[in-house]
Amino acid sequence: MTTSEKPGWRIIFAGTGGQGVVTAARILTEFFSKRGNQVVSGQLHGMAQRGGSVQASVMIDCGISPVIPAGAADCVVGFEPVETVRALPFMSKNTTVFMNTTPVVPYVLSQQAARGKGNGQYPSQESLEQYILAVTPKLLTFDATELARGTGMVKTLNVVMVGCLFGSGILPVLPEEFLETVMKTVPSKLADSNERAFQCGVEHGRKLCKEERTS
């Protein structure tokens, strides 16, 4: 499918500060801009301090506004389970959701647990998934943090998530094209780990979508 066959792609990246949410959105924006697509990106929610809630949008061939209307996201790429659920207002039955299953426990909850105040409980993965499945059946869950750790650098989580997005085939670009372009901007000392992370994400994205089609 080419960009002329579809009115555009609306993507939400959601996670916490320190996970590379804004960086992932920026890299995707720069890549499609260089390809000649009309791309607009914006930070929708939160600040990028460590542990804070962060959402960023990428609009490809959708006009000049960075604002994604309610229920209009084509994809939600969730770096953290609770933060993925925060993006529910942007989801519809047509939205594909990629959810990393490794939680980042908010500072407030961890402090409550340490002091013995409140229940200090993080929501169960099952309950979070049910919130999303009530809106869209296209939920793909996987432990992206563990995949990133397996590449030798857990900070490549955002690269794994972007790789999964390209591996899914949702975007009209071969993963190899994106990798070739982006690797030119990566410092040489980080090139190997980032390439491994991206390829790992691509392979997992292909696997998840194949399982979804056969289920």
Secondary structure, DSSP 8 states (H G I E B T S, - for coil): --GGGSS-EEEEEEEEBTS-HHHHHHHHHHHHHHTT--EEEEEEES--SBTSEEEEEEEESS-S-----TT--SEEEESSHHHHHHTGGG--TT-EEEEE------HHHHHHHHHT-S------HHHHHHHHHTT-S-EEEE-HHHHHHHTT-GGGHHHHHHHHHHHTT-SSS-HHHHHHHHGGGS-HHHHHHHHHHHHHHHHHHHHHHHHHHH-
